[in-house]
Amino acid sequence: MTDTKGKIVIADDEVDITRIVKRMLELEGYTVWAANDGQAALDLYRQHKPDLLILDVSMPVKDGVAVCGEVRETDNQILLLMLTGQKKRAGQGHRPRGRRRRLPHQALR
């Protein structure tokens, strides 16, 4: 087994995004595991204990905010990066439609 810069789990329901980011990180020397839903991300986290968890906010099965909350219940040292992509419609400002989502307080530590 070769030494790497670190271990990363990335989770996004957009397969192309996951594939591209995974490949870019691997080229930089990281070991990367990818998931396409929140539950699979949690499973990979528990199995591999990565240094960084990259989560899409909106995913099927379990969203990134829920995954973040579960991880933070037992691990306040892991680095978390939350991703989101919102499409802007013509004539709309930067305000997202729908209710606001907030990260669990312990996620911000």
Residue pairs with C-beta under 8 A, 6 or more apart in sequence:
4 29
4 30
4 31
5 28
5 29
5 30
6 30
6 31
6 50
6 51
6 52
7 30
7 31
7 32
7 33
7 48
7 49
7 50
7 51
7 52
8 25
8 30
8 31
8 32
8 33
8 50
8 51
8 52
8 53
8 54
9 32
9 33
9 34
9 35
9 41
9 44
9 45
9 48
9 50
9 52
9 53
9 54
10 18
10 21
10 22
10 25
10 32
10 33
10 34
10 35
10 54
10 55
11 18
11 34
11 35
11 36
11 37
11 38
11 40
11 41
11 44
11 53
11 54
11 55
11 56
11 59
11 64
11 67
12 18
12 21
12 36
12 54
12 55
12 56
12 59
12 83
13 36
13 37
13 56
13 58
13 59
13 60
14 56
14 85
15 36
17 56
18 34
18 35
18 36
19 34
21 54
22 32
22 34
25 32
26 32
33 44
33 48
33 50
35 41
35 43
35 44
36 59
36 60
37 59
37 60
37 61
37 62
38 55
38 59
38 60
38 61
38 62
38 63
38 64
38 66
38 67
39 61
39 62
40 61
41 53
41 55
41 59
41 62
41 64
41 67
42 62
42 67
42 70
42 71
44 50
45 53
45 67
45 71
45 78
50 78
51 78
51 79
52 78
52 79
52 80
52 81
53 67
53 68
53 71
53 78
53 79
53 80
53 81
54 80
54 81
54 83
55 64
55 67
55 68
55 80
55 81
55 82
55 83
56 64
56 82
56 83
56 84
56 85
57 63
57 64
57 65
57 82
57 83
57 84
57 101
58 64
58 84
64 82
64 83
65 82
65 101
65 102
65 103
65 104
68 80
68 82
68 103
68 104
68 107
69 103
69 104
69 106
69 107
71 78
71 80
72 80
72 104
72 106
72 107
72 109
73 106
76 106
76 109
80 107
82 103
86 96
88 94
